[in-house]
């Protein structure tokens, strides 16, 4: 059973999410919070498999909520809920550690897929979100993105590694796919992050999309 927490200031949205999620036998809403502070205070006593966090909330916004939560527990798996189409705003939360993004007009099937993917250690970003990111980044000047490409030449293994990271593979899955040890994968990722100046997987994905090394 996947234990889920909802962090959303609108009561009707919380109730709607509860109804949708309760249709599934393998998911359960175990807690609901109207603001980020209440969720943060609960982390000392409760462990959630997946937390659904609204980006735009009073008291403390969703991005700040997630950032503070990851300080308390680096293993938090959070899916951000949003109506925003501001790609830069979304990328900020993405880089800060969000495991997924879904828009509030999502279908119940997409929500279920997102929860299961994130619970299993993968990332999930709705097609609408990824398309918005890709469209935004394509509008940047060609000279800027060519400069980045020219300065960093990826080996075939690094290209394969980056592609699989963008697909949400875990370190174990990366090791199996590339016939390497988990330790070797971790070393390769560390080197790749250092070269691209990325801080985590999310940063690598943004860098790959920016440089059109993966297709959305």
trRosetta pair geometry for C-beta under 8 A, 3 or more apart (Angstrom, degrees):
i j d omega theta_ij theta_ji phi_ij phi_ji
1 26 6.1 -151 -112 -162 49 51
1 27 7.1 153 -164 -99 67 16
1 28 5.4 13 177 0 115 118
2 26 6.1 54 3 140 94 79
2 27 4.7 -22 61 -111 105 72
2 28 7.0 162 77 24 53 68
2 49 4.8 -121 -159 80 71 151
2 50 6.2 8 174 11 113 113
2 115 6.3 120 131 155 157 113
2 116 7.4 -119 -53 -93 158 59
2 119 5.1 -57 -124 -109 126 158
3 28 6.0 -25 -107 72 55 96
3 30 4.6 -3 -160 -8 97 138
3 47 7.6 80 82 104 141 67
3 48 5.4 -132 115 -141 97 58
3 49 4.7 121 51 0 72 98
3 50 7.7 158 85 29 50 66
4 21 6.3 -103 59 -168 156 156
4 27 6.1 22 -15 -174 128 98
4 28 6.6 169 21 83 88 41
4 29 5.3 -51 78 -101 100 53
4 30 6.6 138 54 13 44 81
4 48 6.4 67 -139 -167 19 111
4 49 6.7 -49 -70 59 55 92
4 50 5.2 -19 -110 73 82 90
4 51 7.3 152 -162 -97 61 32
4 52 6.5 26 -178 -10 109 102
4 115 6.8 -31 -94 -141 131 130
5 29 7.7 107 -104 -155 25 68
5 30 6.6 -50 -74 65 70 84
5 31 4.5 -11 -118 70 91 101
5 32 7.3 -180 -162 -81 63 31
5 33 6.9 19 175 0 105 107
5 39 6.4 123 150 -133 137 107
5 42 7.6 165 -131 93 147 143
5 46 7.7 113 -75 123 132 129
5 48 4.2 -69 -11 -102 110 159
5 50 7.7 -168 29 98 69 47
5 51 4.5 -17 65 -115 102 83
5 52 7.1 -168 91 27 52 67
6 14 5.2 136 123 -133 141 87
6 17 5.5 142 -114 93 142 144
6 18 7.1 -88 -14 -61 155 83
6 29 6.2 -10 -15 -141 111 114
6 31 7.4 -169 29 99 64 57
6 32 4.8 -6 62 -118 103 76
6 33 7.0 180 93 29 57 65
6 51 7.8 177 -80 -161 19 63
6 52 5.1 -13 -115 63 64 108
7 33 4.8 -10 -113 68 71 109
7 35 7.5 -11 -168 137 90 11
7 36 6.0 61 -180 -95 133 59
7 39 4.6 -21 -98 -54 124 150
7 51 6.2 25 -7 176 113 106
7 52 6.8 -179 27 89 69 55
7 53 4.4 1 62 -114 120 70
7 54 6.3 -137 106 16 72 78
7 57 7.4 -56 146 -60 91 162
7 62 7.3 139 106 -115 118 88
7 65 6.6 177 148 154 154 157
8 13 5.0 -116 159 97 142 118
8 14 5.0 177 72 -69 118 86
8 17 7.1 130 7 3 156 144
8 32 7.7 -49 41 -161 89 89
8 33 7.7 115 25 77 48 61
8 34 7.3 -43 89 -124 44 42
8 52 7.2 -13 -40 112 110 98
8 53 7.8 -174 -60 -147 68 29
8 54 4.4 102 -111 -27 71 126
8 57 7.4 -142 -138 -91 31 119
8 81 6.8 -15 -91 63 113 146
9 34 5.2 67 -126 -178 54 72
9 35 6.0 45 -91 -77 96 68
9 54 6.5 -110 7 66 78 150
9 57 4.7 148 -27 -136 119 90
9 58 5.9 96 -114 23 160 87
10 13 4.1 68 86 8 109 111
10 14 6.8 177 92 -12 57 83
10 54 7.7 122 16 -89 91 165
11 14 5.6 -55 -151 36 35 112
11 15 6.3 32 154 -18 68 106
11 34 7.4 -15 -72 -105 75 109
12 15 5.7 -53 -147 38 32 111
12 16 6.3 36 153 -22 64 106
13 16 5.6 -53 -148 35 32 113
13 17 6.4 32 155 -18 65 105
13 54 7.4 71 113 -80 151 134
13 81 8.0 141 168 140 133 151
13 104 7.2 -47 -137 -147 123 125
14 17 5.9 -56 -150 37 30 109
14 18 6.3 32 152 -22 64 106
14 32 5.2 85 -167 -156 132 129
14 34 7.7 -66 -42 -90 149 69
15 18 5.6 -53 -149 34 32 114
15 19 6.5 33 154 -20 65 103
16 19 5.8 -53 -151 33 32 110
16 20 6.4 29 153 -16 65 107
17 20 5.7 -57 -147 38 33 111
17 21 6.0 22 160 -12 69 112
17 29 7.5 118 118 -90 93 136
17 52 6.6 -166 -165 93 152 159
17 111 7.8 -160 -137 -161 84 153
18 21 6.1 -61 -140 42 26 103
18 22 5.9 24 162 -21 64 115
18 29 5.0 -58 -120 -1 84 165
18 32 7.3 -34 -68 -76 121 133
19 22 6.1 -59 -141 37 23 109
19 23 7.4 39 153 -37 55 94
20 23 6.2 -50 -174 5 33 114
20 108 4.7 -152 -156 -118 109 104
20 111 6.2 37 139 72 136 155
21 24 6.3 -60 -174 29 49 105
21 27 5.2 -101 -176 118 94 127
21 28 7.7 143 139 -114 112 10
21 29 5.7 107 87 -46 138 100
21 111 7.3 -99 -78 133 81 128
21 112 7.9 159 -117 -87 63 77
21 115 7.6 98 -122 -51 108 165
22 27 7.8 -120 -85 93 29 90
22 28 7.7 54 -105 -122 70 51
22 29 6.7 -54 -62 5 91 107
23 108 6.9 18 44 -179 145 142
24 27 4.5 39 86 27 121 105
24 112 6.1 143 -65 -119 148 118
27 112 7.4 -137 -17 -127 150 82
27 115 6.3 38 -112 129 140 153
29 32 6.6 23 170 -57 119 95
30 46 7.4 -178 122 -170 122 128
30 48 6.7 -170 58 -110 119 90
31 39 7.8 132 124 -116 125 77
31 42 6.4 146 -178 169 159 162
31 46 6.4 81 -38 145 152 162
31 48 6.9 -99 36 -82 118 122
33 36 7.4 100 125 -92 131 19
33 38 4.3 -178 -148 89 113 114
33 39 4.3 -159 47 -58 168 86
33 42 7.1 -135 -72 -3 133 139
34 38 6.7 52 44 23 66 146
35 38 5.5 96 65 6 77 100
35 39 7.5 -145 102 -2 44 91
35 57 5.8 156 -129 161 64 126
35 58 6.5 -60 -110 79 114 73
35 59 4.2 32 -163 44 139 146
35 60 6.6 99 172 35 97 82
36 39 5.5 -59 -153 38 41 112
36 40 6.1 41 153 -22 74 105
36 53 7.3 52 -102 -150 96 113
36 57 6.0 137 -25 86 97 144
36 59 6.4 -172 38 96 84 107
36 60 4.0 -97 62 83 126 108
36 61 7.2 8 -16 80 147 14
36 62 6.7 -178 -75 -100 126 40
36 64 6.9 115 113 88 168 86
36 65 3.0 -117 -141 -98 135 124
36 68 7.7 102 155 49 120 125
37 40 5.6 -54 -147 35 33 112
37 41 6.3 30 156 -18 66 106
37 59 5.6 -92 -5 151 115 131
37 60 5.6 119 -46 10 83 128
37 65 7.9 -103 -45 -110 40 98
38 41 5.8 -54 -148 36 31 110
38 42 6.5 32 152 -24 63 107
39 42 5.7 -59 -153 31 32 113
39 43 7.2 47 150 -42 62 93
39 51 6.9 99 -166 -153 135 138
39 53 7.5 -174 102 -105 176 103
39 65 6.5 48 65 -169 128 122
39 69 7.2 -29 122 -88 107 126
40 43 6.0 -39 -162 1 36 117
40 60 7.9 -5 -13 72 134 157
40 65 6.6 -135 -51 -150 107 78
40 68 5.7 -9 -116 111 137 121
40 69 5.9 -124 -104 -81 82 79
40 72 7.0 144 -157 -8 82 152
41 44 7.1 -42 178 12 44 106
42 45 6.2 -79 -168 52 55 92
42 46 5.0 -21 161 36 95 120
43 46 6.8 -82 -112 62 25 73
43 47 8.0 63 -153 -92 63 49
43 69 6.4 165 -68 -139 154 85
43 72 5.1 86 110 122 147 145
43 73 6.0 -144 -177 -5 128 126
43 76 7.9 -40 -126 -87 131 122
44 72 7.7 -86 -66 -169 69 132
48 51 5.1 87 97 -64 144 86
48 76 7.9 37 66 -138 95 82
49 77 6.7 -25 156 53 50 128
49 119 5.3 24 156 -125 115 104
50 77 5.1 -57 -106 100 65 109
50 78 7.5 144 -165 -100 62 27
50 79 6.4 19 -179 -5 109 107
50 115 5.4 157 89 -148 169 81
50 118 5.5 98 -118 98 120 119
50 119 5.3 -69 -47 -73 119 89
51 69 7.6 -99 53 -178 162 164
51 76 6.5 -21 16 -173 125 103
51 77 7.0 144 18 84 74 57
51 78 4.8 -27 70 -108 97 79
51 79 7.3 -179 88 27 48 67
52 78 7.8 153 -93 -159 18 66
52 79 5.3 -22 -110 70 66 100
52 81 5.7 46 174 -34 93 119
52 115 7.9 -40 -67 -92 107 101
53 62 4.7 139 144 -148 102 104
53 65 5.9 -168 -159 94 135 131
53 66 6.0 161 86 -64 166 98
53 78 5.3 -5 6 -166 123 116
53 79 7.2 154 23 76 73 46
53 80 5.7 -39 75 -109 88 58
53 81 6.6 -178 84 15 32 86
54 57 5.2 109 90 -55 108 105
54 62 5.4 -141 100 -72 43 129
54 80 7.8 88 -138 -164 13 65
54 81 4.9 -42 -96 71 58 106
54 82 7.3 133 -156 -78 57 54
55 61 6.7 8 169 177 55 95
55 62 3.9 -104 -119 43 31 140
55 63 6.5 33 -146 -36 83 82
55 80 5.4 50 -62 -174 95 111
55 81 6.9 -149 -10 77 77 51
55 82 4.4 20 8 -92 129 104
55 84 6.3 -69 78 5 148 128
55 89 7.5 92 172 147 145 112
55 90 7.9 -63 -98 -100 159 67
55 93 6.4 -91 -114 -54 111 158
56 61 6.6 -23 -120 -139 33 96
56 62 6.8 -31 -18 -4 26 112
56 82 7.1 100 -7 -127 94 79
56 83 7.5 -55 19 36 133 92
56 84 7.0 134 -37 -44 120 114
57 60 6.8 3 93 79 108 48
57 61 5.7 152 49 -125 74 41
57 62 5.8 105 6 -48 107 77
57 65 7.3 22 51 -28 135 139
60 64 5.1 -115 -178 91 94 121
60 65 5.3 122 120 -66 110 85
60 68 7.7 -29 172 13 147 141
61 64 5.1 87 59 16 78 103
61 65 6.8 -135 101 -10 37 93
62 65 5.3 -54 -144 35 32 118
62 66 6.3 32 159 -18 66 103
62 80 6.0 111 148 -136 139 98
62 81 7.8 -150 -116 49 158 69
62 82 7.9 -135 50 -76 160 95
62 93 6.9 5 110 -113 101 140
63 66 5.9 -53 -151 35 30 109
63 67 6.4 31 152 -20 64 107
63 92 6.1 3 -132 115 148 108
63 93 4.6 -115 -103 -90 96 92
63 96 5.9 103 -163 32 90 163
64 67 5.5 -52 -145 36 33 114
64 68 6.3 27 159 -13 67 106
65 68 6.3 -62 -150 40 25 104
65 69 6.1 27 153 -22 63 112
66 69 5.5 -58 -145 36 30 115
66 70 6.4 29 159 -20 66 105
66 76 7.5 -172 -151 108 73 138
66 78 5.3 -155 -120 80 110 168
66 80 7.4 -45 -54 -80 147 103
66 93 6.5 82 42 -152 152 94
66 96 6.0 104 101 117 118 121
66 97 6.1 -177 153 73 113 101
66 98 6.2 -23 -158 -74 164 79
67 70 6.2 -58 -152 32 26 108
67 71 7.1 31 148 -22 59 101
67 96 5.3 -63 -80 -174 92 127
67 97 7.3 135 -96 28 53 120
68 71 5.6 -49 -158 26 39 116
68 72 6.9 32 149 -12 66 103
69 72 5.8 -60 -157 39 38 108
69 73 6.6 -37 166 47 72 88
69 76 5.1 37 137 -43 112 174
69 78 7.1 100 85 -54 147 139
70 73 6.9 -83 -131 76 30 50
70 74 5.6 53 -173 -115 77 49
70 76 5.6 -117 -88 37 65 120
70 96 7.7 180 11 156 148 82
70 97 5.0 40 -76 96 157 169
71 74 8.0 34 -106 -70 13 72
72 76 7.9 57 73 -41 87 128
73 76 5.0 102 95 -45 100 93
76 97 7.7 65 74 140 100 126
77 99 5.0 -21 -156 9 71 159
77 118 5.0 142 173 158 116 102
77 119 6.5 133 119 -91 160 42
78 97 7.3 63 41 117 116 88
78 98 5.6 -82 93 -128 99 64
78 99 5.8 132 56 17 49 93
78 100 7.6 -156 110 38 45 76
78 118 7.9 -116 64 -175 15 145
79 98 7.2 84 -128 -172 24 95
79 99 6.4 -60 -73 74 61 87
79 100 3.9 -20 -117 73 87 110
79 101 7.1 -177 -166 -74 71 19
79 102 6.1 14 170 7 117 104
79 114 5.6 92 -130 150 148 119
79 115 6.9 -81 -17 -87 153 60
79 118 5.6 -127 -61 -28 104 166
79 124 7.0 -14 -114 67 113 108
80 90 7.7 167 98 -141 145 79
80 93 5.3 67 -73 139 162 148
80 98 4.8 -27 -21 -138 114 143
80 100 7.0 -173 22 93 66 56
80 101 5.1 -15 63 -108 99 70
80 102 7.7 165 81 28 53 59
81 102 6.3 -21 -108 72 64 84
81 103 7.9 89 -160 -155 59 15
81 104 5.8 72 178 -78 97 85
82 90 6.8 -163 69 -99 169 101
82 101 6.8 -25 23 -159 118 95
82 102 7.9 148 30 82 72 40
82 103 6.3 -58 78 -115 69 56
82 104 6.7 -135 89 -26 20 92
83 103 6.7 83 -108 -160 41 84
83 104 5.1 -33 -71 21 84 123
83 105 7.7 80 -117 -19 83 92
84 89 5.7 -67 148 86 150 138
84 90 6.5 -179 96 -58 114 96
85 132 6.2 -142 -160 -131 79 148
86 89 3.9 50 100 11 114 119
86 90 6.6 158 90 -15 62 85
87 90 5.6 -58 -148 39 35 111
87 91 6.1 37 155 -23 70 105
87 132 5.1 -166 -85 140 107 101
87 133 5.4 154 -152 -95 119 54
87 135 7.9 -159 -64 68 152 85
87 136 4.1 -135 60 -30 165 162
88 91 5.7 -51 -144 33 31 112
88 92 6.8 42 153 -29 60 98
88 136 7.6 -159 -45 177 72 153
89 92 5.9 -48 -161 20 32 116
89 93 7.5 21 150 -8 61 100
90 93 6.2 -58 -159 38 38 104
90 94 6.2 45 145 -26 69 110
90 101 6.3 53 -163 -127 114 154
90 129 6.4 -156 175 -150 154 105
90 132 7.5 66 39 96 153 130
90 133 7.3 -110 91 -74 125 99
91 94 5.0 -53 -146 36 37 123
91 95 6.2 34 158 -17 70 104
91 133 6.8 121 -74 -119 103 109
91 206 6.1 91 -153 -115 112 132
92 95 6.2 -59 -152 37 26 104
92 96 6.3 25 151 -21 62 111
93 96 5.4 -56 -145 37 35 115
93 98 4.7 39 144 -22 92 134
93 101 7.6 117 92 -87 120 110
94 98 5.5 -64 -100 51 37 110
94 101 6.9 -38 -83 -41 96 127
94 125 7.7 23 -115 -96 119 132
94 202 5.1 172 151 -166 76 124
94 205 7.8 -104 164 78 122 122
94 206 6.8 127 112 -63 129 116
95 199 7.2 77 -176 47 95 115
95 200 7.5 138 -162 48 59 105
95 202 5.0 -180 -108 117 39 124
95 203 5.7 66 -133 -75 95 76
95 206 6.5 -20 -76 -18 101 149
96 202 7.9 -47 32 81 30 163
97 200 7.1 25 -93 71 71 168
97 202 7.0 -134 -88 -9 28 146
98 101 6.4 60 134 -61 138 82
98 202 7.5 93 53 -103 67 146
99 118 4.5 108 121 -137 127 108
99 122 8.0 109 179 101 105 40
99 123 5.4 -139 -172 -115 63 71
99 124 7.2 35 136 25 78 74
100 114 5.1 134 171 -168 152 103
100 117 7.0 116 -87 85 136 111
100 118 4.9 -86 -20 -69 130 127
100 123 6.0 172 -76 -169 70 61
100 124 3.9 9 -120 64 120 82
100 125 6.2 -159 -148 -69 59 52
101 124 7.7 -157 36 105 48 64
101 125 4.8 27 43 -129 97 78
101 126 6.1 -98 103 12 79 87
101 129 4.6 119 103 -112 128 170
102 106 4.7 -6 173 -55 111 152
102 110 6.3 151 -139 132 123 109
102 111 6.2 119 162 -99 167 67
102 114 5.1 -59 -54 -74 132 169
102 124 7.4 2 -56 120 98 107
102 126 5.0 105 -120 -44 58 120
102 129 7.7 -99 -98 -24 25 132
103 106 5.5 144 69 -48 66 85
103 126 5.8 -95 0 55 87 164
103 128 5.6 -24 -13 73 137 141
103 129 6.9 -177 -41 -51 95 94
106 110 4.5 -121 -173 81 106 126
106 111 5.3 124 115 -54 130 86
106 114 7.7 -23 -170 -11 160 140
106 126 6.5 -121 -99 -100 112 142
107 110 4.7 97 55 5 80 100
107 111 7.1 -143 94 -4 44 86
108 111 5.6 -52 -149 36 36 115
108 112 6.4 39 152 -21 66 104
109 112 5.7 -53 -150 35 32 112
109 113 6.4 32 153 -18 65 105
110 113 5.6 -53 -147 37 34 111
110 114 6.2 37 153 -23 66 106
110 126 6.5 45 179 -113 135 103
111 114 5.7 -54 -148 34 30 113
111 115 6.4 29 155 -18 64 105
112 115 5.9 -55 -149 35 30 109
112 116 6.4 23 157 -13 64 110
113 116 6.0 -62 -148 41 29 107
113 117 6.1 28 157 -21 67 110
113 124 6.9 164 123 -142 83 145
114 117 5.9 -58 -145 36 26 110
114 118 6.3 17 162 -11 64 110
114 124 4.3 178 -132 114 70 149
114 126 7.5 -29 -81 -65 127 82
115 118 6.2 -62 -146 42 25 104
115 119 6.0 26 157 -20 64 113
116 119 5.7 -56 -142 39 28 113
116 120 6.2 21 160 -14 64 111
117 120 6.0 -66 -151 41 26 105
117 122 4.4 -72 178 75 83 118
117 123 7.2 -22 139 94 114 15
117 124 4.1 108 81 -59 139 121
117 168 6.8 -15 179 168 112 162
118 121 7.9 101 -178 -28 31 9
118 122 6.6 -95 -82 71 31 65
118 123 7.0 39 -98 -123 76 31
118 124 5.6 -88 -47 12 89 111
121 170 4.8 14 133 -78 129 127
122 168 3.6 52 -164 158 93 127
122 169 7.6 4 -115 -74 90 19
122 170 7.2 -88 -77 -44 62 86
123 168 4.4 -148 37 -110 74 101
123 201 7.3 -168 -37 120 139 131
123 202 7.8 153 -112 -87 153 80
123 205 7.8 -92 78 -55 164 162
124 168 7.2 31 -61 -97 54 152
125 129 4.8 -111 176 85 94 129
125 130 5.2 111 114 -55 116 97
126 129 4.7 95 60 4 82 102
126 130 7.1 -159 92 -2 42 87
127 130 5.8 -59 -145 42 32 107
127 131 5.9 33 158 -20 68 109
128 131 5.9 -56 -144 38 26 111
128 132 6.4 29 155 -22 62 107
129 132 5.8 -58 -153 33 29 112
129 133 6.5 28 152 -18 65 105
130 133 5.6 -51 -148 35 35 112
130 134 6.2 34 154 -18 66 106
130 209 8.0 -139 -157 -115 82 142
130 216 4.7 -171 150 -152 108 125
131 134 5.7 -53 -145 38 32 111
131 135 6.1 32 156 -20 65 107
131 216 6.1 176 -86 134 50 128
132 135 5.8 -54 -145 37 28 110
132 136 6.2 29 156 -20 63 108
133 136 5.9 -59 -149 36 27 110
133 137 6.2 19 159 -13 65 111
133 206 7.8 -107 -170 -121 132 75
133 209 5.9 6 133 152 116 157
133 216 7.3 162 73 -84 96 163
134 137 6.1 -62 -146 40 27 106
134 138 6.2 30 157 -25 64 109
134 209 6.1 -108 -92 -168 71 112
134 216 4.2 -134 -56 36 145 145
135 138 5.9 -55 -148 31 28 113
135 139 7.0 31 153 -25 59 103
136 139 6.0 -60 -166 24 33 113
136 140 8.0 43 142 -32 60 90
137 140 5.8 -31 -168 2 49 115
137 145 8.0 94 168 -85 93 136
137 209 5.8 129 26 132 167 94
137 210 5.0 -127 -154 -111 134 57
137 212 8.0 178 121 -58 119 78
138 212 7.7 77 -96 -78 82 113
140 144 5.6 -79 154 63 111 132
140 145 6.1 110 97 -39 116 109
140 210 7.4 5 32 -155 152 88
141 144 4.7 91 73 -1 93 103
141 145 7.4 177 91 -1 53 83
142 145 6.2 -65 -151 44 36 100
142 146 5.9 36 155 -22 72 111
143 146 5.8 -58 -143 37 28 111
143 147 6.4 35 156 -26 63 104
144 147 5.8 -53 -155 28 29 114
144 148 7.0 27 151 -16 62 102
145 148 5.6 -47 -153 32 41 113
145 149 6.5 41 150 -18 67 104
145 210 6.4 -158 -116 153 106 78
145 211 5.7 168 -166 -113 97 56
145 212 6.9 63 166 2 143 102
146 149 5.6 -54 -149 38 35 111
146 150 6.1 35 154 -21 69 108
147 150 5.8 -56 -144 37 28 110
147 151 6.3 23 158 -17 63 111
148 151 6.0 -64 -150 37 28 108
148 152 6.6 -19 167 21 65 109
148 207 7.9 -153 173 -161 139 89
148 210 7.2 0 76 118 167 112
148 211 5.4 -119 103 -93 124 114
149 152 6.8 -88 -146 57 24 78
149 211 5.5 145 -72 -157 89 114
152 195 5.7 122 -130 154 117 110
152 196 6.5 61 -130 -86 167 73
154 158 4.2 -135 -163 93 93 120
154 159 4.8 119 125 -60 129 81
154 162 6.9 -50 -144 -4 153 140
154 213 7.5 71 7 -138 153 143
155 158 4.6 95 50 7 76 103
155 159 7.0 -137 93 -6 40 86
156 159 5.7 -53 -149 34 31 113
156 160 6.5 31 153 -17 64 105
157 160 5.7 -55 -149 37 32 110
157 161 6.1 35 152 -21 66 107
157 178 6.9 87 -151 -157 91 129
157 188 7.1 -98 135 -139 114 142
158 161 5.5 -52 -144 37 32 115
158 162 6.2 33 156 -20 65 106
158 188 7.0 -160 -98 -176 73 107
158 192 5.8 160 -146 -95 105 115
159 162 5.9 -54 -146 36 28 110
159 163 6.4 31 154 -21 62 107
159 213 7.1 -133 -136 -174 85 117
160 163 5.7 -55 -149 34 30 113
160 164 6.4 23 157 -13 65 108
160 177 8.0 -164 159 127 111 110
160 178 6.2 135 117 -101 127 110
161 164 6.1 -63 -151 39 28 105
161 165 6.3 32 152 -23 65 107
161 174 6.6 52 -137 -159 79 121
161 178 6.6 8 -82 -70 81 155
161 185 7.4 170 -131 -142 118 80
161 188 5.7 -134 -110 134 166 133
161 189 7.1 -148 168 -77 132 72
161 192 6.8 -152 103 -49 133 158
162 165 5.6 -51 -146 33 31 115
162 166 6.5 33 154 -20 63 105
162 192 6.8 -168 -73 -164 96 148
162 204 6.3 -141 -131 170 85 112
162 208 5.3 162 170 -94 116 130
162 213 6.3 -9 121 125 140 135
162 214 7.2 -139 133 -51 96 112
163 166 5.8 -57 -156 34 30 112
163 167 6.8 24 147 -16 62 107
163 208 7.8 167 -81 -158 45 148
163 213 7.7 -119 -74 139 78 93
163 214 6.0 155 -117 -100 68 104
164 167 5.4 -56 -151 37 39 112
164 169 4.3 -13 161 11 97 143
164 173 7.5 -163 172 117 121 98
164 174 5.6 139 114 -110 137 84
164 177 5.8 161 -119 87 154 157
164 178 7.5 -128 8 -43 159 108
165 168 7.8 72 177 -53 32 14
165 169 6.3 -79 -87 47 34 92
165 174 7.2 21 -70 -92 73 130
165 189 7.5 132 -88 -114 137 108
165 201 5.7 -152 -173 -147 110 96
165 204 5.6 -17 124 107 149 136
165 205 6.6 -138 124 -69 98 84
165 208 7.8 156 78 -25 108 151
166 204 7.8 -124 -64 117 77 94
166 205 5.1 134 -109 -121 75 89
166 208 5.5 -103 -71 85 129 155
166 209 7.7 142 -128 -52 128 86
166 214 4.7 -103 140 -104 176 168
169 173 4.2 -136 -163 96 92 118
169 174 4.8 122 126 -62 126 78
169 177 6.6 -57 -141 3 155 144
170 173 4.7 92 50 11 75 103
170 174 6.9 -132 96 -7 38 88
171 174 5.5 -52 -146 35 31 115
171 175 6.4 36 154 -23 64 103
171 182 5.2 70 142 -149 109 93
171 185 5.2 150 -159 104 83 136
171 186 6.3 20 -141 -65 135 83
171 189 7.7 -80 -107 -15 98 149
172 175 5.7 -52 -152 31 31 113
172 176 6.6 27 152 -15 63 105
172 182 6.0 -16 -91 -96 57 117
173 176 5.7 -53 -147 37 34 110
173 177 6.1 31 156 -18 67 109
174 177 5.8 -59 -144 39 28 109
174 178 6.0 -3 167 8 67 115
174 180 7.6 -31 130 58 81 109
174 185 4.7 120 103 -142 120 141
175 178 6.6 -73 -137 52 21 89
175 179 7.9 66 169 -111 54 2
175 180 5.3 -108 -139 80 67 70
175 181 6.0 -18 -144 171 124 14
175 182 4.7 -56 -58 -73 151 57
175 184 7.3 115 -118 58 94 93
175 185 4.9 -98 -71 -29 82 136
176 179 7.7 21 -174 -73 26 41
178 185 7.1 133 54 -92 131 101
180 184 4.1 -113 173 85 113 131
180 185 5.6 138 98 -54 121 81
180 188 7.5 31 134 -12 167 138
181 184 4.5 100 55 3 80 101
181 185 7.1 -140 97 -5 45 84
182 185 5.5 -51 -151 34 36 115
182 186 6.4 38 151 -21 66 103
183 186 5.7 -52 -150 34 32 112
183 187 6.5 32 151 -19 64 106
184 187 5.6 -54 -150 36 33 113
184 188 6.3 34 152 -20 66 105
185 188 5.7 -54 -147 36 31 111
185 189 6.2 30 155 -18 66 107
186 189 5.8 -55 -146 37 29 111
186 190 6.4 34 153 -23 63 106
187 190 5.7 -52 -149 33 30 113
187 191 6.6 28 154 -16 63 105
188 191 5.9 -57 -152 37 31 110
188 192 6.2 29 152 -18 66 109
189 192 5.6 -56 -145 39 32 111
189 193 6.1 34 156 -20 67 106
189 201 7.9 -29 -158 -84 129 78
189 204 7.7 -69 -153 -60 88 157
190 193 5.9 -54 -146 36 28 111
190 194 6.4 29 153 -21 62 106
191 194 5.7 -55 -150 34 31 112
191 195 6.4 25 155 -16 65 108
192 195 5.9 -57 -147 38 31 108
192 196 6.1 6 162 2 67 113
192 198 7.5 -13 124 42 79 122
192 204 6.5 44 127 -117 116 125
193 196 6.3 -68 -137 51 26 94
193 197 7.7 -59 168 118 56 1
193 198 4.6 -100 -138 73 73 87
193 199 6.9 96 -169 -104 119 8
193 200 7.4 35 -123 -69 134 15
193 203 7.0 76 -136 83 92 123
193 204 6.4 -72 -91 -66 77 106
194 197 7.6 20 -176 -75 26 40
196 203 7.2 154 112 134 113 100
196 204 6.3 97 77 -111 153 68
196 207 4.7 61 180 -173 132 170
197 203 7.7 -111 109 165 55 133
198 202 7.9 -178 -170 79 110 51
198 203 3.0 160 -155 115 89 115
198 204 4.6 123 137 -60 172 61
198 206 7.6 158 -116 52 112 94
198 207 5.5 -96 -66 -16 121 136
199 202 8.0 -14 70 61 84 90
199 203 4.9 114 33 -22 64 151
200 203 5.4 107 50 8 56 100
200 204 7.4 -108 111 -3 36 91
201 204 5.5 -55 -152 35 37 113
201 205 6.4 37 152 -21 69 103
202 205 5.7 -53 -151 33 33 112
202 206 6.5 32 152 -17 66 104
203 206 5.8 -52 -147 37 33 110
203 207 6.3 34 153 -20 65 107
204 207 5.6 -56 -148 38 31 113
204 208 6.2 32 153 -22 66 106
205 208 5.7 -53 -147 34 31 112
205 209 6.4 27 155 -16 65 105
205 214 7.8 -43 -150 32 67 150
206 209 5.9 -56 -148 38 30 108
206 210 6.1 34 154 -24 65 109
207 210 5.7 -55 -146 35 28 115
207 211 6.3 6 162 1 64 112
208 211 6.4 -71 -147 49 25 95
208 213 4.5 -92 -157 65 75 110
208 214 4.7 39 146 -1 117 111
209 212 7.4 27 -177 -77 34 36
209 213 7.8 -82 -57 43 20 74
209 214 6.1 -48 -81 58 60 101
209 216 6.8 38 -128 -46 108 118
212 215 8.0 34 -166 -83 71 60
